[in-house]
Structures are given as structure tokens and as C-alpha cells.
Amino acid sequence: MNDFVIDPPIRILGRRGSFVRSTREAAAFMREHMDDNAAKVLRRLERAKSTKEAQEAAKAFRSWIAHWLNAGSGAIVVAAKAEPANSRKNRVVL
């Protein structure tokens, strides 16, 4: 799995102010909180090979977590950019 930075990080307020800072962390979070909608988003996070794919996967994660929160988990998220974790180049806006 390629790892892309999510910048700014997605803050998950209901989890002691924890942050999701990368596509790898987003995938790990999803594995802990699987539901009927998570599998497709998780596959997108795991299979992202380009900045564009990571951007789309991060948007899908943000949408999934907003739905997850509305279903009763209680936190809010913000994400705006994604880039390869090992590079500061190729920033993209979510």
C-alpha cells in the first residue's frame, strides 16, 4: 500500500482529539470501524497509486466518516489535501 499524506489532517474529535494524517492511517481507522459502506472506501485507500487516486480516496474517507459520525459515533472531520507521504511535492486540494 502506498502512503499519502492528508493535509491538513482529519481530526476525529470523539477519539481524544486524534488525527488521521495519511491514507495508511485512514485505512487502519476504517479496519477498526468496518460497516457496510467501508469495504469499498478501504479498497480505494489501499490501492491508491497516484496523488489523484489518493485525493479521491481521501474524499471518500471523509464522506464515509461523516456518515459514520452521523450514525452515532460523534466526531467531525476536515481534510483538504493529499500528497505522497515521502514527498512535499504534488499537493492536491480535496
Residue frames relative to the residue before (quaternion, step in Angstrom):
aa qw qx qy qz dx dy dz
M 1.0000 0.0000 0.0000 0.0000 0.00 0.00 0.00
N 0.3536 -0.6987 0.5814 0.2209 3.55 -0.92 0.96
D 0.2476 -0.7665 0.5760 0.1395 3.56 -1.10 0.68
F 0.0715 -0.7901 0.6088 0.0031 3.56 -0.82 1.07
V 0.4803 -0.6592 0.5045 0.2832 3.54 -1.09 0.80
I 0.2010 -0.7179 0.6500 0.1477 3.57 -1.12 0.73
D 0.0611 0.8204 -0.5554 0.1213 3.55 -0.46 1.26
P 0.4557 -0.3003 -0.8115 0.2088 1.57 -1.22 2.13
P 0.6436 -0.5330 0.3769 0.3995 3.56 -1.22 0.44
I 0.4618 -0.6359 0.5373 0.3063 3.54 -1.26 0.46
R 0.2284 -0.7878 0.5613 0.1100 3.56 -0.59 1.15
I 0.1515 -0.7734 0.6122 0.0635 3.54 -0.87 1.00
L 0.2782 -0.8374 0.4510 0.1340 3.53 0.03 1.36
G 0.6747 0.5183 -0.3061 0.4272 3.59 0.98 -0.71
R 0.6976 0.4324 -0.2571 0.5101 3.59 1.26 -0.06
R 0.6722 -0.5186 0.2784 0.4491 3.55 0.78 1.11
G 0.6805 -0.5225 0.2909 0.4234 3.55 0.94 0.88
S 0.3028 0.7686 -0.5187 0.2203 3.60 1.08 0.54
F 0.2729 -0.7552 0.5813 0.1315 3.53 -1.27 0.53
V 0.2443 -0.6928 0.6528 0.1849 3.53 -1.27 0.57
R 0.1179 -0.8536 0.5074 0.0022 3.56 -0.43 1.28
S 0.7999 0.1731 -0.0897 0.5675 3.60 1.22 -0.18
T 0.6423 -0.5066 0.3938 0.4193 3.54 -1.28 0.26
R 0.6067 0.5441 -0.3563 0.4571 3.62 1.08 -0.61
E 0.6649 0.4818 -0.3021 0.4842 3.62 0.95 -0.83
A 0.6218 0.5339 -0.3426 0.4593 3.60 1.04 -0.75
A 0.6520 0.5064 -0.3131 0.4695 3.59 0.96 -0.87
A 0.6470 0.5118 -0.3235 0.4635 3.60 0.95 -0.82
F 0.6322 0.5244 -0.3291 0.4660 3.59 0.99 -0.81
M 0.6671 0.5097 -0.3027 0.4511 3.57 0.93 -0.91
R 0.6253 0.5422 -0.3429 0.4443 3.59 1.00 -0.76
E 0.6621 0.4998 -0.2957 0.4736 3.58 1.13 -0.65
H 0.7940 0.2698 -0.1033 0.5349 3.58 1.16 -0.61
M 0.1131 0.8428 -0.5172 0.0974 3.58 0.99 0.83
D 0.0521 0.7458 -0.6636 0.0274 3.51 -1.18 0.77
D 0.7737 -0.3695 0.2340 0.4583 3.58 -1.26 -0.10
N 0.7289 0.4372 -0.2372 0.4704 3.60 1.07 -0.67
A 0.5634 0.6748 -0.3622 0.3101 3.58 1.19 -0.44
A 0.6039 0.6155 -0.3739 0.3417 3.61 0.91 -0.80
K 0.6732 0.4913 -0.3064 0.4599 3.62 0.86 -0.88
V 0.6649 0.4886 -0.3030 0.4769 3.59 0.92 -0.89
L 0.6296 0.5375 -0.3298 0.4537 3.58 0.97 -0.83
R 0.6402 0.5156 -0.3242 0.4682 3.61 0.93 -0.84
R 0.6474 0.5180 -0.3241 0.4556 3.60 0.97 -0.82
L 0.6475 0.5063 -0.3168 0.4734 3.60 0.98 -0.81
E 0.6977 0.4854 -0.2720 0.4513 3.56 0.88 -0.93
R 0.7547 0.4096 -0.2078 0.4684 3.60 1.03 -0.72
A 0.4146 0.7178 -0.4733 0.2980 3.63 1.23 -0.02
K 0.0919 -0.8174 0.5686 0.0061 3.55 -0.70 1.12
S 0.7601 0.2668 -0.1573 0.5713 3.58 1.21 -0.38
T 0.6693 -0.4808 0.3763 0.4233 3.52 -1.31 0.25
K 0.6379 0.5289 -0.3285 0.4533 3.59 1.00 -0.80
E 0.6637 0.4839 -0.3067 0.4809 3.60 0.91 -0.85
A 0.6405 0.5133 -0.3238 0.4705 3.60 1.03 -0.77
Q 0.6149 0.5432 -0.3361 0.4624 3.58 1.05 -0.78
E 0.6839 0.4774 -0.2812 0.4747 3.58 0.87 -0.95
A 0.6526 0.5054 -0.3123 0.4703 3.59 1.00 -0.79
A 0.6458 0.5106 -0.3187 0.4697 3.60 1.01 -0.79
K 0.6215 0.5185 -0.3370 0.4810 3.59 1.05 -0.70
A 0.6515 0.5049 -0.3123 0.4723 3.58 0.96 -0.85
F 0.6289 0.5213 -0.3313 0.4721 3.59 1.04 -0.77
R 0.6488 0.5163 -0.3175 0.4602 3.58 0.91 -0.90
S 0.6558 0.5006 -0.3018 0.4778 3.57 0.96 -0.84
W 0.6504 0.5154 -0.3154 0.4603 3.59 0.94 -0.90
I 0.7032 0.4662 -0.2940 0.4491 3.57 0.81 -0.94
A 0.5922 0.5438 -0.3711 0.4646 3.60 1.08 -0.59
H 0.6498 0.4976 -0.3042 0.4874 3.59 1.01 -0.82
W 0.6353 0.5395 -0.3109 0.4569 3.57 0.99 -0.92
L 0.6696 0.4960 -0.2916 0.4697 3.56 0.99 -0.87
N 0.6500 0.5109 -0.3131 0.4673 3.58 1.00 -0.79
A 0.6427 0.5241 -0.3151 0.4615 3.55 1.20 -0.50
G 0.7439 -0.4589 0.2118 0.4372 3.58 1.23 0.17
S 0.5214 0.6603 -0.4222 0.3375 3.61 1.16 0.18
G 0.3314 -0.8307 0.4050 0.1899 3.59 1.19 -0.50
A 0.5886 0.5032 -0.4583 0.4362 3.60 0.33 1.22
I 0.2765 -0.7396 0.5811 0.1971 3.58 -1.26 0.09
V 0.1989 -0.7989 0.5622 0.0791 3.54 -1.13 0.62
V 0.0593 -0.7554 0.6503 0.0534 3.53 -1.30 0.48
A 0.1148 0.7732 -0.6192 0.0747 3.59 -0.94 0.85
A 0.0975 -0.8371 0.5369 0.0395 3.55 -0.91 0.81
K 0.8250 0.1160 -0.0262 0.5525 3.63 0.95 -0.70
A 0.0881 -0.7620 0.6350 0.0915 3.55 -1.29 0.37
E 0.0459 0.7820 -0.6194 0.0515 3.57 -1.06 0.76
P 0.6357 -0.5022 0.3806 0.4458 3.60 -1.16 0.34
A 0.5418 -0.6601 0.4130 0.3167 3.59 -0.90 0.88
N 0.7289 0.4178 -0.2431 0.4847 3.58 1.07 -0.61
S 0.7338 0.3665 -0.2131 0.5308 3.59 1.24 0.20
R 0.3296 -0.7180 0.5731 0.2176 3.57 -1.14 0.60
K 0.5492 0.6108 -0.3923 0.4140 3.61 1.27 0.03
N 0.8122 0.3395 -0.2123 0.4244 3.52 -1.40 0.07
R 0.1758 0.7778 -0.5766 0.1780 3.59 0.84 0.92
V 0.0724 -0.7878 0.6110 0.0271 3.53 -1.02 0.82
V 0.4175 -0.7040 0.5191 0.2460 3.55 -1.08 0.73
L 0.3815 -0.7181 0.5345 0.2306 3.57 -0.94 0.91
